[in-house]
Amino acid sequence: MKRAVLVLFLLLAGTRVAHAQKLCEFPVGPSGGAFEVLVHPLYVTDFDFKEKLSPSVVVSDLRGKDYTVDFKASGTGLSVHPENEKARPANFNAETSSGSIKVSVALSVATDHKQACTRVIFNKVTEAEAFRRRVDEQVQEETAKLRGELEDLKKDVDRQVRQGVDEYLADRVLLRHESVAMNAIGRSDDVVVRVGEVLYVGDDAFVFFQVENRSKLRYRFATAQLLAGRKDEANAVRLLATSRGVPEAGTMGSIPVGTIAQGVVVVRQVGRLRGQSLALVASEPDGKRQVRVDGIVLR
């Protein structure tokens, strides 16, 4: 029984390692190249040059620094295995017999075995192709780096904006925060608009209203105005529509038959309007199906 459990464990462990194996390919131009390769003691990393190596391969630095090195019987590559995770960085130089591939390889142990290369292939390419690939890799690395920096910057800007908004609201609330009930109603074509509350924050006012659709057609809410005479004093309008989905063009949302939607109009510096009789006018696009609520007085 114990033996069966041990065999099962080894099979599962082997499966996990297999999933983590990584192929690394490097283009090498006629002038050669220098490459950094991550290895790990969980793996034996194979280096494939696709043609026979020159006897001048220098691996003495590896064998003196906690690495095991073996040459393939075919003579076209070698394998490297770090003895443990504390193996020191090391280098080796290799060249093929034809001289078409010349490389200097710097090895270091990966902190995460998933980052390590289990097979390394050196591909012979033209100098122009090697240069193009190096540029592409550098562009990809720099792009990924910039994306990360931009994401961090965006998070910092969002945090600063939120902080500024919170501080602004805190200052406004300290100056004045008062909720005043109101009962102003307007009707038209079985659509009813009620203004039931005004919230004062600092020198601004938030006029809350409801739109009840008693008609047989959905109400396509476009906007609401807060009129002082003929001038619209609304700085912003928002509607919490009862319909789902993206609002159609020119509307803030639809109000289905038999439902009630909540909305608010924001008015800045209400002191200049204090005591005046204002009117809230809700409408569909192009001013259709207007509903007017008179008698709104701000304090």
Backbone torsions as a table, in degrees:
resi	resn	phi	psi	omega
1	MET	NA	-46.1	-179.5
2	LYS	-62.6	-38.3	-179.5
3	ARG	-64.7	-41.0	179.2
4	ALA	-62.9	-41.9	178.1
5	VAL	-62.9	-40.9	-179.3
6	LEU	-64.3	-44.0	179.3
7	VAL	-61.7	-42.7	178.9
8	LEU	-62.3	-41.0	179.3
9	PHE	-62.2	-44.1	-178.9
10	LEU	-64.7	-38.3	178.0
11	LEU	-63.8	-44.5	179.0
12	LEU	-64.8	-41.8	179.2
13	ALA	-62.2	-43.0	178.9
14	GLY	-61.9	-36.2	178.7
15	THR	-65.0	-40.8	-179.8
16	ARG	-64.9	-42.7	-179.4
17	VAL	-64.1	-40.5	-179.1
18	ALA	-60.2	-38.8	179.8
19	HIS	-65.8	-26.5	-174.7
20	ALA	-88.4	-8.1	-175.9
21	GLN	-63.7	148.0	-171.2
22	LYS	-137.8	131.3	176.1
23	LEU	-95.7	131.0	178.5
24	CYS	-121.8	125.4	179.4
25	GLU	-118.5	138.0	-178.6
26	PHE	-128.9	129.6	174.6
27	PRO	-81.0	137.6	-178.8
28	VAL	-126.0	119.3	177.4
29	GLY	-83.4	175.2	-178.2
30	PRO	-57.1	-29.8	-179.3
31	SER	-83.1	-1.8	179.5
32	GLY	86.7	-172.9	-179.3
33	GLY	-167.6	162.6	177.4
34	ALA	-116.0	134.8	-173.4
35	PHE	-137.6	147.3	175.4
36	GLU	-106.0	130.3	-177.4
37	VAL	-127.9	129.0	176.0
38	LEU	-90.2	134.0	178.4
39	VAL	-126.5	174.2	-179.9
40	HIS	-155.2	145.5	-178.5
41	PRO	-64.3	-14.0	175.7
42	LEU	-69.9	-20.9	-174.1
43	TYR	-125.5	156.5	164.1
44	VAL	-100.6	120.2	-176.9
45	THR	-93.0	122.3	179.7
46	ASP	-94.6	133.9	176.4
47	PHE	-110.2	119.4	-175.7
48	ASP	-114.0	121.7	-179.3
49	PHE	-102.8	-4.7	176.4
50	LYS	66.5	0.0	171.9
51	GLU	-154.3	167.3	-172.4
52	LYS	-64.5	142.6	178.9
53	LEU	-83.2	152.0	175.0
54	SER	-76.0	148.0	176.9
55	PRO	-61.4	-9.4	-176.5
56	SER	-84.4	10.5	178.8
57	VAL	-60.0	128.8	-177.4
58	VAL	-106.1	109.4	179.5
59	VAL	-124.2	11.1	-177.3
60	SER	-61.4	-31.9	179.8
61	ASP	-65.6	-32.1	179.6
62	LEU	-70.8	-49.1	-175.1
63	ARG	-65.4	-19.9	177.7
64	GLY	-92.1	2.5	-174.8
65	LYS	-135.2	56.0	170.7
66	ASP	66.7	29.1	178.6
67	TYR	-124.6	145.6	171.7
68	THR	-104.0	131.7	-176.9
69	VAL	-124.0	132.1	176.1
70	ASP	-133.6	139.6	177.6
71	PHE	-95.2	142.0	178.2
72	LYS	-67.5	147.4	178.2
73	ALA	-62.1	-30.7	179.5
74	SER	-71.3	-16.8	-178.7
75	GLY	78.5	7.6	-176.7
76	THR	-100.6	8.3	-179.6
77	GLY	-177.8	-173.7	179.2
78	LEU	-150.4	164.7	177.3
79	SER	-123.2	146.6	-177.6
80	VAL	-130.3	137.5	178.5
81	HIS	-139.2	116.7	174.9
82	PRO	-72.4	138.4	-175.8
83	GLU	-69.9	-30.6	179.9
84	ASN	-158.2	177.4	-176.8
85	GLU	-72.2	-11.4	179.9
86	LYS	-97.5	9.4	178.3
87	ALA	-58.0	135.2	-175.7
88	ARG	-78.4	155.7	175.6
89	PRO	-57.8	144.2	-177.8
90	ALA	-147.7	169.1	-177.5
91	ASN	-134.6	154.4	166.8
92	PHE	-147.2	152.1	179.0
93	ASN	-115.0	139.8	-178.9
94	ALA	-144.5	149.7	178.9
95	GLU	-146.5	141.3	177.6
96	THR	-78.7	161.4	-177.6
97	SER	-60.3	-33.9	180.0
98	SER	-77.7	-14.4	-177.8
99	GLY	79.2	6.2	-177.9
100	SER	-77.8	-20.9	178.2
101	ILE	-127.0	119.6	178.1
102	LYS	-131.3	122.6	-176.7
103	VAL	-136.4	153.0	169.1
104	SER	-121.1	121.7	-173.1
105	VAL	-114.4	126.9	175.8
106	ALA	-104.0	122.0	-178.3
107	LEU	-104.3	143.6	171.6
108	SER	-151.5	154.8	-177.2
109	VAL	-84.8	129.4	179.4
110	ALA	-74.2	142.1	176.1
111	THR	-70.3	-31.6	176.7
112	ASP	-115.2	124.0	-175.7
113	HIS	-61.5	-21.7	179.1
114	LYS	-69.1	-19.5	179.5
115	GLN	-84.6	-13.3	-173.8
116	ALA	-77.8	147.0	175.8
117	CYS	-85.9	130.6	175.1
118	THR	-97.9	-23.1	175.1
119	ARG	-141.4	133.1	-179.3
120	VAL	-122.0	126.7	179.0
121	ILE	-118.8	130.0	175.4
122	PHE	-102.4	118.9	-177.9
123	ASN	-104.7	129.2	178.9
124	LYS	-76.4	124.7	179.2
125	VAL	-137.0	171.7	175.8
126	THR	-72.6	163.0	178.7
127	GLU	-61.0	-38.8	-179.9
128	ALA	-65.4	-41.6	179.6
129	GLU	-66.3	-41.4	178.5
130	ALA	-62.1	-42.0	179.1
131	PHE	-64.1	-43.6	-179.0
132	ARG	-61.6	-42.3	-179.4
133	ARG	-67.0	-38.7	177.9
134	ARG	-63.3	-40.9	178.2
135	VAL	-63.4	-44.6	179.8
136	ASP	-59.3	-43.9	-179.8
137	GLU	-64.2	-42.1	179.2
138	GLN	-65.3	-39.3	178.3
139	VAL	-63.4	-43.3	179.1
140	GLN	-63.1	-42.3	179.2
141	GLU	-64.0	-45.3	-179.5
142	GLU	-66.7	-37.4	178.5
143	THR	-63.6	-44.9	178.5
144	ALA	-62.6	-39.1	179.1
145	LYS	-64.7	-44.8	-179.9
146	LEU	-64.2	-39.7	177.9
147	ARG	-60.7	-42.2	177.8
148	GLY	-63.1	-42.5	180.0
149	GLU	-65.9	-40.6	179.1
150	LEU	-65.0	-38.5	178.3
151	GLU	-64.2	-42.0	177.3
152	ASP	-63.9	-41.4	179.5
153	LEU	-63.7	-42.9	179.3
154	LYS	-60.6	-43.8	179.0
155	LYS	-61.8	-40.2	-179.4
156	ASP	-67.5	-41.4	178.4
157	VAL	-64.5	-44.0	178.1
158	ASP	-59.0	-41.4	179.7
159	ARG	-64.3	-43.6	-179.1
160	GLN	-66.2	-39.6	178.7
161	VAL	-63.8	-45.4	179.2
162	ARG	-62.5	-39.7	178.4
163	GLN	-62.2	-42.4	179.6
164	GLY	-64.4	-41.4	178.5
165	VAL	-63.4	-44.1	179.9
166	ASP	-61.2	-42.4	-179.6
167	GLU	-66.9	-40.0	178.7
168	TYR	-62.2	-46.9	180.0
169	LEU	-63.5	-38.5	179.3
170	ALA	-61.9	-42.9	178.2
171	ASP	-62.8	-42.7	-179.2
172	ARG	-64.5	-42.8	-178.5
173	VAL	-63.9	-37.4	179.3
174	LEU	-65.2	-33.4	178.7
175	LEU	-70.2	-44.7	-179.9
176	ARG	-165.9	133.0	170.2
177	HIS	-144.8	113.9	-174.2
178	GLU	-151.0	134.6	176.3
179	SER	-109.3	126.9	-177.8
180	VAL	-120.9	124.0	178.7
181	ALA	-73.2	148.2	-179.6
182	MET	-145.1	153.2	-179.8
183	ASN	-137.7	75.2	179.0
184	ALA	-115.3	133.3	-173.4
185	ILE	-133.2	143.6	173.6
186	GLY	-136.6	146.1	-179.1
187	ARG	-134.2	148.6	173.8
188	SER	-167.2	125.5	178.0
189	ASP	52.9	44.5	177.9
190	ASP	63.0	22.5	170.6
191	VAL	-113.4	125.1	-175.1
192	VAL	-113.9	131.4	176.5
193	VAL	-119.0	127.5	-179.9
194	ARG	-121.0	135.7	170.6
195	VAL	-106.3	111.9	-172.0
196	GLY	-111.5	-11.7	-175.8
197	GLU	-160.6	145.7	171.0
198	VAL	-126.3	125.0	178.7
199	LEU	-105.8	123.1	179.6
200	TYR	-100.7	125.5	177.1
201	VAL	-130.2	112.0	-174.1
202	GLY	62.9	-128.9	177.8
203	ASP	-103.3	20.9	177.8
204	ASP	-111.4	160.0	178.2
205	ALA	-131.6	142.6	176.3
206	PHE	-116.4	109.7	-176.7
207	VAL	-94.9	110.5	-178.0
208	PHE	-90.8	136.9	-179.8
209	PHE	-139.8	161.9	175.3
210	GLN	-123.2	143.9	174.2
211	VAL	-119.2	115.0	179.3
212	GLU	-106.4	124.0	-178.0
213	ASN	-98.3	102.2	178.0
214	ARG	-100.1	3.5	-176.9
215	SER	-82.1	-174.3	179.9
216	LYS	-99.1	3.2	179.5
217	LEU	-125.6	148.3	175.5
218	ARG	-63.9	147.6	-179.9
219	TYR	-100.1	116.3	-177.2
220	ARG	-90.6	88.7	-173.8
221	PHE	-70.7	122.6	179.6
222	ALA	-101.1	-47.9	-178.3
223	THR	-166.7	175.1	173.0
224	ALA	-137.1	136.3	176.9
225	GLN	-109.5	149.8	171.4
226	LEU	-118.2	101.8	-169.7
227	LEU	-93.3	131.5	168.0
228	ALA	-112.5	95.3	-168.4
229	GLY	73.1	-119.2	178.2
230	ARG	-105.0	-1.3	-176.5
231	LYS	-92.9	131.5	178.3
232	ASP	-84.6	118.8	-177.6
233	GLU	-99.0	5.3	179.9
234	ALA	-75.1	124.0	176.3
235	ASN	-87.6	-28.8	178.1
236	ALA	-156.7	148.9	178.4
237	VAL	-133.7	134.8	176.4
238	ARG	-134.4	146.5	179.5
239	LEU	-131.9	133.2	172.4
240	LEU	-97.5	89.7	-173.1
241	ALA	-72.3	155.8	179.4
242	THR	-92.5	-10.7	178.1
243	SER	-85.5	155.6	178.6
244	ARG	-98.3	163.7	177.1
245	GLY	91.8	179.0	-178.9
246	VAL	-77.4	131.7	179.4
247	PRO	-60.4	146.0	177.5
248	GLU	-71.1	160.3	-177.2
249	ALA	-56.2	135.8	177.5
250	GLY	84.7	3.6	179.3
251	THR	-129.8	163.1	172.3
252	MET	-97.2	-7.9	-179.6
253	GLY	151.5	163.1	178.8
254	SER	-105.4	147.0	178.2
255	ILE	-114.5	104.1	-177.5
256	PRO	-62.6	163.8	178.6
257	VAL	-60.0	133.8	176.5
258	GLY	79.9	13.9	179.9
259	THR	-121.4	165.4	-179.4
260	ILE	-125.1	130.1	177.9
261	ALA	-110.0	149.6	179.9
262	GLN	-104.2	142.1	179.2
263	GLY	-144.9	169.8	178.9
264	VAL	-148.6	143.4	173.7
265	VAL	-116.0	131.1	-179.9
266	VAL	-100.7	130.7	179.2
267	VAL	-123.4	126.2	179.1
268	ARG	-91.0	146.8	174.1
269	GLN	49.5	67.7	-174.8
270	VAL	-71.4	-12.3	-178.3
271	GLY	-57.2	-36.0	-178.6
272	ARG	-72.0	-16.1	-178.8
273	LEU	-107.2	-0.2	-174.2
274	ARG	-60.0	130.4	177.7
275	GLY	88.2	-12.7	179.5
276	GLN	-80.7	152.5	176.2
277	SER	-90.7	114.5	-176.9
278	LEU	-107.0	164.1	179.1
279	ALA	-131.1	133.7	174.2
280	LEU	-99.3	127.9	-177.7
281	VAL	-123.7	115.5	175.6
282	ALA	-99.0	147.8	-178.2
283	SER	-156.2	163.4	171.1
284	GLU	-87.0	176.9	177.6
285	PRO	-55.1	147.6	-179.2
286	ASP	63.0	23.1	176.0
287	GLY	73.4	15.1	-178.4
288	LYS	-78.0	154.7	175.8
289	ARG	50.4	51.0	179.4
290	GLN	-69.8	143.2	173.0
291	VAL	-127.6	124.0	-174.6
292	ARG	-111.0	132.3	176.4
293	VAL	-117.4	113.6	-179.6
294	ASP	-95.7	170.2	172.7
295	GLY	80.1	28.8	177.2
296	ILE	-93.8	116.4	-177.9
297	VAL	-119.5	123.1	177.7
298	LEU	-90.7	147.6	-178.6
299	ARG	-100.6	NA	NA
